[in-house]
Amino acid sequence: MTARNISRFWEWGRKIICVGRNYADHAKELKNAIPTEPVLFLKPPSAYVREGSPILVPLYSSNLHHEVELGVVIGKGGTAIPQSTAMEHVAGYALCLDMTARDIQDECKSKGLPWTLAKAFNTSCPVSDFIPKERIPDPGNVKLWLKVNDQLRQSGCTSQMIFSVPYLISYISDFISLEEGDLILTGTPKGVSAVQEHDELQAGIEDIVMINFKVERPDH
């Protein structure tokens, strides 16, 4: 088997593990309780979308929200990884958006149903280029921002996260074995809001990376 290129993890990575409500202010803005342990959900690899392709609003949603997040790319797999060695499993990072059909999520929550349709649809995980680990020496102190049509909507720092990157890696790997190429989305700061067809989204991590995406509706 040929060696896989970690810098193109979205082409072959097998899962995207997302952490919900990992910033207290975001939990509050959606009127959720602040969690005492990580809230996890999954996106399939088919959720990935890269710059140059649009974010597509699902046909069943009329309230699509942006959530800007630091993504952690796993370089070495493991199960029950201790926090003390968790960072040895990190290959690098990516700037990601967790696109959420908020109307569908609210409906699912009210019925006690899973959020899959709200979170896992095609193009629900826009990703930047791979960011090598050494470019972000401290993932616990990274400033993220997101603009819609040049208006700042989200601005936050990973220092506001309730659960740190090493904690999340350890916690997740207790239940779900991590594999090379997996992506962990670490949660979003406050300021999430709806996007419309033709909106332009721009997001960045300090002076490290920036991404641009356009929102479209599918043709059919």
C-alpha positions as CSV (number, residue, x, y, z in Angstrom):
1,M,0.0,0.0,0.0
2,T,1.4,3.4,-0.9
3,A,2.0,5.9,1.9
4,R,-1.0,8.2,2.2
5,N,-0.4,12.0,2.1
6,I,-1.6,13.4,5.4
7,S,-1.7,16.9,3.8
8,R,-4.6,15.6,1.7
9,F,-6.4,13.9,4.6
10,W,-9.9,14.9,3.2
11,E,-9.3,12.5,0.3
12,W,-8.9,9.4,2.4
13,G,-9.6,10.1,6.1
14,R,-12.4,7.9,7.3
15,K,-14.3,10.0,9.8
16,I,-15.0,13.5,11.2
17,I,-15.7,13.6,14.9
18,C,-17.3,16.8,16.0
19,V,-17.5,18.3,19.5
20,G,-20.7,20.3,20.2
21,R,-21.1,23.1,22.7
22,N,-17.4,23.4,23.5
23,Y,-17.5,27.2,24.1
24,A,-19.7,28.3,27.0
25,D,-20.9,31.5,25.2
26,H,-22.0,29.4,22.2
27,A,-23.9,26.9,24.4
28,K,-25.6,29.9,26.0
29,E,-26.6,31.6,22.7
30,L,-28.4,28.4,21.7
31,K,-29.9,28.1,25.1
32,N,-28.1,24.9,25.8
33,A,-26.7,23.8,29.2
34,I,-22.9,24.1,29.5
35,P,-21.8,20.5,29.1
36,T,-19.9,18.6,31.9
37,E,-18.5,16.1,29.3
38,P,-17.9,16.5,25.6
39,V,-21.0,16.3,23.3
40,L,-20.0,14.3,20.2
41,F,-21.5,13.7,16.8
42,L,-20.1,12.5,13.5
43,K,-19.9,13.7,9.9
44,P,-19.1,11.3,7.0
45,P,-16.1,12.0,4.7
46,S,-18.6,13.0,2.0
47,A,-19.3,16.2,4.0
48,Y,-15.9,17.6,3.0
49,V,-15.8,20.5,0.5
50,R,-12.8,22.4,-0.6
51,E,-12.3,26.0,-1.8
52,G,-13.5,26.5,-5.4
53,S,-16.7,24.4,-4.7
54,P,-19.8,25.9,-3.1
55,I,-21.4,25.2,0.2
56,L,-24.9,23.8,-0.8
57,V,-27.9,24.6,1.3
58,P,-29.8,21.2,1.9
59,L,-33.1,21.2,0.1
60,Y,-34.9,20.5,3.4
61,S,-33.5,23.5,5.3
62,S,-34.3,27.2,5.3
63,N,-32.0,28.1,8.2
64,L,-28.4,27.2,7.5
65,H,-25.8,28.4,10.0
66,H,-22.0,28.8,9.9
67,E,-19.8,27.6,12.7
68,V,-16.0,28.3,12.4
69,E,-13.8,25.7,14.2
70,L,-10.2,24.6,14.6
71,G,-9.9,21.1,13.2
72,V,-7.3,18.6,14.5
73,V,-5.9,16.2,12.0
74,I,-4.8,12.8,13.5
75,G,-1.5,11.5,12.3
76,K,-1.1,8.4,14.5
77,G,-4.1,6.3,15.5
78,G,-4.8,4.9,18.9
79,T,-7.4,3.8,21.5
80,A,-7.6,5.0,25.1
81,I,-4.9,7.6,24.5
82,P,-3.7,9.3,27.7
83,Q,-3.9,13.1,27.8
84,S,-0.2,13.2,28.6
85,T,0.7,11.8,25.1
86,A,-2.3,13.0,23.2
87,M,-0.4,15.6,21.2
88,E,1.9,12.9,19.8
89,H,-1.1,11.7,17.8
90,V,-1.6,15.1,16.1
91,A,-0.2,15.6,12.6
92,G,-1.5,19.1,12.1
93,Y,-4.6,21.2,11.9
94,A,-7.2,22.7,9.5
95,L,-9.6,25.6,9.6
96,C,-13.1,24.2,9.2
97,L,-16.7,25.2,9.1
98,D,-19.4,23.0,10.7
99,M,-22.4,24.0,8.5
100,T,-25.6,23.3,10.4
101,A,-29.2,23.1,9.3
102,R,-30.4,24.8,12.5
103,D,-34.1,24.4,11.8
104,I,-33.6,20.7,11.3
105,Q,-31.4,20.5,14.4
106,D,-34.0,22.3,16.5
107,E,-36.8,20.0,15.2
108,C,-34.7,16.9,16.0
109,K,-33.8,18.1,19.4
110,S,-37.5,18.8,20.2
111,K,-38.4,15.2,19.2
112,G,-35.4,13.7,21.0
113,L,-34.0,12.5,17.6
114,P,-30.4,12.4,16.3
115,W,-29.1,15.5,14.5
116,T,-27.7,13.6,11.5
117,L,-29.7,15.5,8.8
118,A,-28.7,18.8,10.4
119,K,-25.0,18.1,10.5
120,A,-23.9,15.4,8.0
121,F,-25.1,16.5,4.6
122,N,-22.9,17.0,1.6
123,T,-20.7,20.1,1.8
124,S,-21.3,20.5,5.6
125,C,-17.6,20.4,6.3
126,P,-15.6,23.0,4.4
127,V,-11.9,22.7,5.1
128,S,-8.7,24.7,4.5
129,D,-5.4,23.4,3.4
130,F,-3.6,21.2,5.9
131,I,-1.7,23.3,8.5
132,P,1.5,21.5,9.8
133,K,1.7,21.0,13.5
134,E,4.6,23.4,14.0
135,R,2.6,26.3,12.6
136,I,0.3,26.2,15.6
137,P,2.6,25.5,18.6
138,D,-0.3,26.0,21.1
139,P,-3.8,24.8,19.8
140,G,-5.2,26.1,23.1
141,N,-4.5,29.7,22.1
142,V,-5.6,30.2,18.5
143,K,-7.8,33.1,17.3
144,L,-10.5,32.2,14.9
145,W,-12.8,34.6,12.9
146,L,-15.5,34.4,10.3
147,K,-17.1,37.1,8.1
148,V,-20.3,36.9,6.0
149,N,-20.2,39.3,3.0
150,D,-17.3,41.2,4.8
151,Q,-19.2,41.6,8.1
152,L,-17.6,40.0,11.1
153,R,-19.9,37.4,12.7
154,Q,-17.6,35.2,14.7
155,S,-14.4,36.0,16.6
156,G,-13.1,33.9,19.4
157,C,-10.0,32.1,20.8
158,T,-9.5,28.4,21.5
159,S,-8.5,29.5,25.0
160,Q,-12.3,29.8,25.6
161,M,-12.8,26.0,24.9
162,I,-14.3,24.1,27.8
163,F,-12.4,20.9,26.8
164,S,-8.8,21.2,25.5
165,V,-7.4,19.4,22.5
166,P,-5.5,16.8,24.5
167,Y,-8.6,16.1,26.7
168,L,-10.8,15.7,23.6
169,I,-8.3,13.3,21.9
170,S,-8.1,11.2,25.1
171,Y,-11.9,11.3,25.7
172,I,-12.9,10.4,22.2
173,S,-10.3,7.6,21.9
174,D,-11.7,5.9,24.9
175,F,-14.9,5.1,22.9
176,I,-14.0,5.6,19.3
177,S,-10.5,4.5,18.1
178,L,-8.8,7.3,16.3
179,E,-7.2,6.5,12.9
180,E,-4.7,8.3,10.8
181,G,-6.4,10.9,8.7
182,D,-9.4,11.4,11.1
183,L,-10.4,15.0,11.8
184,I,-11.7,16.3,15.1
185,L,-13.8,19.5,15.0
186,T,-13.3,21.2,18.4
187,G,-16.4,23.4,18.6
188,T,-17.3,27.0,17.7
189,P,-17.2,30.3,19.5
190,K,-20.4,32.4,19.8
191,G,-21.8,34.4,16.9
192,V,-23.3,31.7,14.7
193,S,-25.9,33.0,12.3
194,A,-27.8,32.2,9.2
195,V,-26.4,32.3,5.7
196,Q,-28.4,32.8,2.4
197,E,-27.9,31.8,-1.1
198,H,-25.1,33.8,-2.8
199,D,-23.5,34.8,0.5
200,E,-19.7,34.8,0.6
201,L,-18.1,33.4,3.7
202,Q,-14.5,34.2,4.7
203,A,-12.8,32.7,7.7
204,G,-9.3,32.6,9.1
205,I,-6.9,31.7,11.8
206,E,-4.8,34.7,12.7
207,D,-2.1,35.1,9.9
208,I,-1.9,31.4,9.3
209,V,-4.7,30.5,6.9
210,M,-7.8,32.0,5.3
211,I,-10.6,30.3,3.3
212,N,-13.4,31.6,1.1
213,F,-16.6,29.9,0.2
214,K,-19.8,30.8,-1.6
215,V,-23.3,29.6,-0.5
216,E,-25.5,28.1,-3.3
217,R,-28.7,26.2,-3.5
218,P,-28.6,22.9,-5.4
219,D,-30.1,23.0,-8.9
220,H,-32.6,20.2,-8.3
